[in-house]
Amino acid sequence: MKTPNKILIVDDEPVNVKVLQRKLEKAGFEVQMANNGFECLDKVDECAPDIILLDIMMPDMDGVETCRRLKQNPRTESIPVIFVTAKMDRTDKISGLETGAIDYITKPIDMEETLARIRTHLRLEMMHRENIELQQRLGEARRTAAIGSMTQGIAHNLNNLLGVVVGYLDLLKLRMNQPDKLEKGIASMEKAVKRMVNLVRQLSSMVTDEPIARIKANPADCVQNVIERSTRQDEEERTITVENNLPQDFETHTSLETIESCVEHLIRNGIESYPEDLPSNERPVHVSLNLIQDAGEQEVEIRICDRGEGIHPSVRDNLFDPFISTKNSVGRGFGLTVVKHSISHIGGGVSITPNPSGVGTCAILKIPVDSE
């Protein structure tokens, strides 16, 4: 059986309260009564009404002040309040509504209109609560799905890398007397371990809100550092070109480590966007740096463009979600998720667009210029 809605009537005229009480109880409501504003504040905690009918004209503390106090209390602020008044002054109505009341009923009371207004506001309140509950359930479902997706992705990445390490360990056992192959296997294992360390570091960076250290730096130097480091680490030849359009001796206060990490991710994505059987020296990536104006603010734009297989339609709308991956997509694994988080942490942004040439993809980093 459905529990009847509770209505609290607040009026200093006992006759008015009794008449209204009988009619509301006859309509199926449970009714509580209070004779003044102070009694109303006590009664609300006691009976937890679904709606309050509050007379404006009362001695000691009028309905407007009573409503104001109800809305200031976190336990009672969500209870709908309908003013009951014989006053028709526009200023009084505005003053009352500004305190948080949802409606007015004028005296003499038309009972059919009053019941219609009460039922309408109760339905609206119920819909509001259901909407909040639905949003909470959706939020919990999204968090659960995100945790599940991330856990699977982390396990997949780490298992693959551990598989490489275990595989090379088995090979090393068979090549103990072959120094050249032994050294090569150790180097491959070292690279896999470093990628695991980087993955853990990336995860840590996504859950911290600590301020990032900034220094005066030239973003072009960041790009050059990445290219030189990748050239030293990779045995294969890379085709990475740089076009620096920044002013000579340009510098901005920013995070050198953040920019280098993001550029490194995006260059790697560009290289991996080409067919797997294509030699490394046939996978060009072009990096350009420009100083632009956006909404009156100066920004450094770093474009990293490839001529690979482009953005796969199946991931176009969720490129920045963790571990989004298809064979022909840019942004495999965890890279773009980390880039988006990292660059936003220093006030910048990242976007992925088709290459204007019609072939491949461009990743665009935007970094705010800060002279201080």
C-alpha positions in Angstrom: 0.0 0.0 0.0 1.3 3.4 -1.0 2.3 5.7 2.0 0.3 8.9 1.9 2.2 12.2 1.3 2.8 14.3 4.4 1.7 17.9 4.4 2.6 20.4 7.1 0.1 23.4 7.4 1.5 26.5 9.2 -1.1 29.1 10.1 -1.8 31.1 13.3 -5.6 30.9 12.6 -6.9 27.5 14.1 -10.1 27.7 12.1 -8.2 28.0 8.8 -5.9 25.1 9.8 -8.8 22.8 10.7 -10.8 23.5 7.5 -7.7 22.9 5.3 -6.8 19.8 7.4 -10.1 18.1 6.9 -10.2 18.7 3.1 -6.6 17.5 2.6 -7.1 14.4 4.7 -10.2 13.6 2.7 -8.1 13.9 -0.4 -5.8 11.2 1.0 -2.9 13.2 2.5 -1.4 12.9 6.0 -1.6 16.3 7.7 0.5 17.8 10.4 -0.1 21.3 11.9 2.0 24.2 13.3 0.6 27.5 14.7 3.6 29.7 14.1 7.0 29.9 12.4 9.0 28.6 15.4 6.7 25.6 15.8 7.1 24.9 12.1 10.9 24.7 12.4 10.5 22.2 15.3 7.8 20.2 13.5 9.7 19.8 10.3 12.5 17.8 12.0 9.8 15.7 13.7 7.5 14.8 10.9 9.6 15.3 7.7 6.8 16.6 5.5 6.8 16.2 1.7 5.4 19.7 1.3 4.7 22.8 3.5 1.7 25.2 3.2 3.0 28.3 4.9 0.9 31.3 5.8 2.8 34.6 5.3 1.1 36.8 7.8 2.0 35.5 11.3 3.2 37.2 14.5 6.7 37.0 15.9 8.2 35.3 12.8 6.3 35.7 9.5 6.2 33.1 6.7 9.0 34.8 4.6 11.5 34.6 7.5 10.3 31.0 8.3 10.9 30.0 4.7 14.3 31.6 4.7 15.4 29.6 7.8 14.0 26.4 6.2 16.1 27.0 3.1 19.3 27.7 5.1 19.1 24.3 6.9 20.6 21.5 4.8 18.1 19.0 6.3 15.1 21.0 5.2 16.2 23.1 2.2 14.8 20.6 -0.4 11.2 20.6 1.1 8.8 22.4 -1.3 7.2 25.5 0.3 3.9 27.0 -0.9 2.9 30.3 0.6 -0.7 30.9 1.6 -1.6 34.5 1.7 -4.4 37.1 1.3 -1.8 39.7 0.2 -1.5 40.3 -3.6 1.3 42.8 -3.5 3.8 42.1 -6.3 6.8 43.1 -4.1 5.7 40.7 -1.4 5.4 37.8 -3.9 8.8 38.5 -5.3 10.3 38.7 -1.9 8.7 35.4 -0.9 9.8 33.6 -4.0 13.4 34.8 -3.6 13.5 33.1 -0.2 12.9 29.7 -2.0 9.2 29.2 -2.1 7.9 27.4 -5.2 4.3 28.8 -5.4 1.6 31.0 -3.9 -2.0 30.1 -2.9 -4.3 33.1 -2.3 -7.1 33.4 0.3 -9.9 32.6 0.2 -8.6 29.2 -0.7 -10.0 27.4 -3.8 -9.7 23.8 -2.7 -9.7 22.3 -6.2 -7.0 24.6 -7.3 -5.0 24.0 -4.1 -5.1 20.3 -4.5 -4.1 20.6 -8.2 -1.1 22.7 -7.2 0.0 20.4 -4.4 -0.2 17.3 -6.5 1.7 19.0 -9.4 4.5 20.1 -7.1 4.7 16.7 -5.4 4.9 15.0 -8.8 7.7 17.5 -9.8 9.5 16.8 -6.6 9.2 13.0 -7.1 10.6 13.4 -10.7 13.5 15.5 -9.4 14.4 12.9 -6.8 14.1 10.1 -9.3 16.4 12.1 -11.7 19.0 12.5 -9.0 18.9 8.8 -8.1 19.2 7.9 -11.8 22.2 10.2 -12.2 23.8 8.6 -9.2 23.2 5.1 -10.6 24.5 6.2 -14.0 27.6 7.7 -12.3 28.2 4.5 -10.4 27.8 2.4 -13.5 30.2 4.6 -15.5 32.8 4.5 -12.7 32.4 0.7 -12.5 32.7 0.4 -16.3 35.7 2.7 -16.4 37.5 0.8 -13.6 36.8 -2.5 -15.4 38.0 -1.1 -18.7 41.2 0.3 -17.1 41.9 -2.8 -15.1 41.6 -5.0 -18.3 43.7 -2.6 -20.2 46.5 -2.4 -17.6 46.5 -6.2 -17.2 46.7 -6.6 -21.0 49.6 -4.1 -21.4 51.6 -5.5 -18.5 51.0 -9.1 -19.5 52.2 -8.4 -23.0 55.4 -6.7 -21.7 55.9 -9.4 -19.1 55.5 -12.0 -21.9 58.4 -10.2 -23.7 60.6 -10.4 -20.6 59.8 -14.0 -19.9 60.3 -14.9 -23.6 63.8 -13.3 -23.8 64.8 -14.9 -20.4 64.1 -18.3 -22.0 66.1 -17.4 -25.0 69.0 -16.1 -22.9 69.2 -19.5 -21.2 69.7 -21.0 -24.6 72.3 -18.4 -25.7 74.6 -18.2 -22.7 77.6 -18.9 -25.0 76.5 -16.4 -27.7 77.6 -12.9 -26.3 76.2 -10.9 -29.3 72.8 -12.4 -29.1 72.9 -12.3 -25.3 73.5 -8.5 -25.3 70.7 -8.0 -27.8 68.2 -10.0 -25.7 69.1 -8.0 -22.5 68.6 -4.7 -24.4 65.1 -5.9 -25.5 64.2 -6.9 -21.9 65.4 -3.6 -20.6 63.2 -1.8 -23.1 60.1 -3.8 -22.0 60.9 -3.2 -18.3 61.2 0.6 -19.0 57.8 0.6 -20.8 56.3 -1.1 -17.7 57.8 1.5 -15.5 56.5 4.3 -17.8 53.0 2.7 -17.6 53.0 2.8 -13.8 54.3 6.4 -13.9 51.5 7.4 -16.3 48.9 5.9 -14.0 50.3 7.8 -11.1 50.2 11.0 -13.0 46.5 10.6 -13.7 45.5 10.5 -10.0 47.6 13.3 -8.6 46.5 16.9 -8.3 49.8 18.2 -7.1 51.0 21.4 -8.8 53.5 20.8 -11.6 56.9 22.5 -11.4 57.3 25.1 -14.2 60.5 26.6 -15.6 61.4 29.0 -18.4 61.8 26.8 -21.5 61.5 26.8 -25.2 59.0 24.2 -26.5 61.2 23.7 -29.6 64.0 22.5 -27.3 61.5 20.0 -25.7 60.7 18.6 -29.2 64.4 18.3 -30.1 65.1 16.5 -26.8 62.4 13.9 -27.6 63.8 13.3 -31.1 67.4 13.0 -29.9 66.4 10.6 -27.1 64.3 8.4 -29.4 67.2 8.4 -31.9 69.6 7.2 -29.2 67.2 4.5 -27.9 66.0 3.1 -31.2 68.2 1.1 -33.4 65.9 1.7 -36.4 66.2 4.9 -38.5 63.3 7.4 -38.0 62.1 10.0 -40.4 61.0 12.9 -38.1 61.2 16.5 -39.4 60.8 19.7 -37.4 59.5 23.1 -38.6 60.1 25.7 -35.9 58.1 28.9 -36.6 58.5 30.3 -33.0 60.3 33.6 -32.6 64.1 33.4 -32.0 65.0 32.8 -28.3 61.3 32.3 -27.5 60.6 31.1 -23.9 57.6 30.5 -21.7 57.0 29.3 -18.1 55.8 25.7 -18.5 56.5 22.1 -17.6 59.4 20.8 -19.7 58.7 17.2 -18.6 55.0 17.4 -19.5 55.6 18.8 -23.0 58.3 16.2 -23.7 56.1 13.3 -22.5 53.1 14.4 -24.6 55.2 15.0 -27.7 56.9 11.6 -27.3 53.5 9.9 -27.0 52.1 11.7 -30.1 55.2 11.0 -32.2 55.1 7.3 -31.3 51.4 7.3 -32.3 52.2 8.9 -35.6 54.9 6.2 -36.3 52.5 3.4 -35.3 49.8 4.7 -37.6 51.5 3.3 -40.7 51.1 -0.3 -41.9 53.1 -2.7 -39.8 55.1 -4.1 -42.7 56.4 -0.7 -43.7 60.1 0.0 -42.8 60.7 2.6 -40.2 62.4 5.0 -42.6 59.2 5.1 -44.6 57.0 6.3 -41.8 57.5 10.1 -41.9 56.3 12.3 -39.0 56.3 16.1 -39.3 56.4 18.4 -36.2 55.7 22.1 -36.5 55.7 24.8 -33.8 53.7 28.0 -34.2 52.7 30.9 -32.0 49.0 31.6 -32.3 46.2 33.8 -30.9 43.2 32.1 -29.4 40.4 34.2 -27.8 43.0 37.0 -27.4 45.5 34.8 -25.6 48.8 33.6 -27.0 49.4 29.9 -27.3 52.2 27.7 -28.6 50.7 25.2 -31.1 52.6 22.0 -31.7 51.3 20.0 -34.6 52.5 16.4 -35.0 51.3 15.1 -38.4 51.7 11.7 -40.1 50.6 10.2 -43.4 49.5 6.9 -42.0 46.2 5.1 -42.1 44.3 7.8 -40.2 41.6 7.7 -37.5 39.5 4.5 -37.6 35.7 5.3 -37.6 35.1 3.0 -34.7 37.2 5.1 -32.3 36.7 8.6 -33.7 34.3 9.6 -30.9 36.2 8.2 -28.0 39.9 8.6 -28.9 40.8 9.9 -25.4 39.2 7.0 -23.5 41.6 4.6 -21.9 42.9 1.7 -24.0 40.9 2.5 -27.1 42.6 0.5 -29.9 42.0 -0.9 -33.3 44.6 -2.1 -35.8 44.5 1.0 -37.9 43.9 3.6 -35.2 46.1 6.3 -33.8 46.1 6.7 -30.0 46.5 3.0 -29.2 46.5 1.9 -25.6 46.9 4.5 -22.9 48.8 7.2 -24.7 46.1 9.8 -25.6 44.4 9.4 -22.2 47.7 10.4 -20.5 48.4 13.2 -23.0 44.9 14.8 -22.5 45.3 14.6 -18.7 48.8 15.9 -18.6 48.4 18.8 -21.0 45.2 20.0 -19.3 47.1 19.9 -16.0 49.3 22.8 -17.3 46.3 24.7 -18.8 46.6 23.4 -22.3 44.6 21.1 -24.6 44.9 18.4 -27.3 42.9 17.6 -30.3 43.2 15.0 -33.1 42.1 15.9 -36.7 42.6 14.5 -40.2 45.8 15.6 -41.9 44.9 18.6 -44.2 46.8 16.8 -47.0 44.0 14.3 -47.0 46.2 11.4 -45.9 46.9 10.6 -42.2 46.3 12.4 -39.0 47.5 15.6 -37.1 47.7 15.7 -33.3 47.6 19.3 -32.1 48.9 20.4 -28.7 48.1 23.9 -27.4 50.2 25.3 -24.6 49.4 28.6 -22.9 52.1 31.3 -23.0 53.0 32.4 -19.5 55.7 35.1 -19.2 55.8 35.1 -15.4 
